[in-house]
Amino acid sequence: MSVELPLWRALTGYRVLTMGYAVLLFVSTPDRFERPWVAAGFLAVLCGWTLATLPRVFSAERCTKRFLGIDLTIAVTGILLTPLADAQAQQADGATLPSIWAAGSVLAFALKGGWRWAAFASSFVAVANIVQRGEPSRDTFHAVLLVWIASIAIGYVVEVARASERTLARALEIEAATRERERLARDIHDSVLQVLAMVQRRGAAIGGEAAELGRMAGEQEIALRTLVSRGAPPVSGGAARDAASPAVGTVDTGEEAADGPGGCDLRSLLARHAGPRVTLSEPGAPVVLPARAARELAAAVGAALDNVARHAGDGARAWILIEDWPDEVVVTVRDDGPGIAEGRLVQAEGEGRLGVALSIRGRLRDLGGTAELISVPGQGAEVELRVPRVPSAKPPRVPGPGRTARGPDTSAETDAREASRGKADGG
């Protein structure tokens, strides 16, 4: 049951009770009306409208803007007709023709649209009360202020209740999805993953074409484990490549990745590159960036891995490290290949090969970030990609090719990077 439903039911009862109260005031003191026919005519319209529109205040869906407008008009009209029916109404404090029924119109606005709608409707009722009084007294201002503040407070509570209900519904959806994923993970682990692991071992033992099948089975095992454990849509890099480029993943901009309300989780875009020869180290929490920044950064990582596949050799391995800092996101791609010879990047740019200059540095420069390449011959290469969470107004200076100067690292950065390098040395 919706958290709003009891509030709408309470409003329905309030309108009926206050309608009866307004009629009772008229019947109990008929002498104070110089023109009782005006009061009787308005109360007849009020009773007919209230009873005929009871279904309109059963829920927010039935309570339309047209109904709210007519309801508020009747309340304001009744307030302004009070001096016509009771000439003494402007000299002495007393109840208006609709009395406290008018507050029900304001409460309907609060339940339908929140505190802003409540402030809008209560302002009209406040002006009508001040106008009909002629010379407003302190009691009039107190009553007006009470209705105005109370309606806004109720509208705010309704907005909070709606937000809480949406959060609860989302949490229930996530819990149901998590349970289903855990059930699938158990079933898949007991069947498919065991078969893929056996194919990988047997293929490596037999050798030849069977070894290639074993390698592909290993990649699919990793992709499937990632899918059932995190729910991300990883795509195996090795299965999508042909045999001519067997080392690591290909460039993928991640256009098909789902964007959340606050951006895109970088981990889901980079998970597709993980495989037997590519190790991904990531934080436990989502690394959220704007969708465009996340896709461009993932594309730069894919370009770096392509360079590893083409230039580091068939047996080269690569490591991807994601570091999530408050002011920036750092992704490091490292390989254990032969490294880049001194001046090779300058020579490649002179020959028109602009992979590093455009695919990596160009993308990072457009995002307001930097791309640093460090390579020592015989010790592999390392590409460090930095993307600020808030893009800088001035594009950063593009580092020159080859080994670049670096600023001092924090201790946390140093520990994370050394852990990544330790994996490479031990692999």
Buried (B, 14 or more C-beta within 10 A) or exposed (E): EEEBEEBBEEBBEBBBEBBEBBBEBBEEEEEBBBEBEBBBBBBEEBBEBBEEBEEBBBBBEEBEEEBBEBBBEBBBBBBBBBBBBBEEBBEEEBBBBBBBBBBBBBBBBBBBBBBEBBBBBBBBBBBBBBEBBEEBEEEBBEBBEEBBEBBBEBBBBBBEBBEEEEEEEEEEEEEEEEEEBEEEBEEBBEEBBEEBBEBBEBBBEEEEEBBBBBBBBBBBBBBBBBBBEBEBBBBBBBEEBEEEBBBBBBBBEBEEBEBEEEBBBBBBBBBBBBBBBBBBBBEEEBBBBBBEBBBBBBBBBBBBBBBBBEBBBEEBBBBBBBBBEEEBBBBBBBBBBBBBEEEBBEEBBEEEEEBBBEBBBBBBBEBBBBBBBBBEEEBBBBBBBBBBBEEEEEEBEBBEBBBBEEEEEEEEBEEBBEEBBEBBEEE
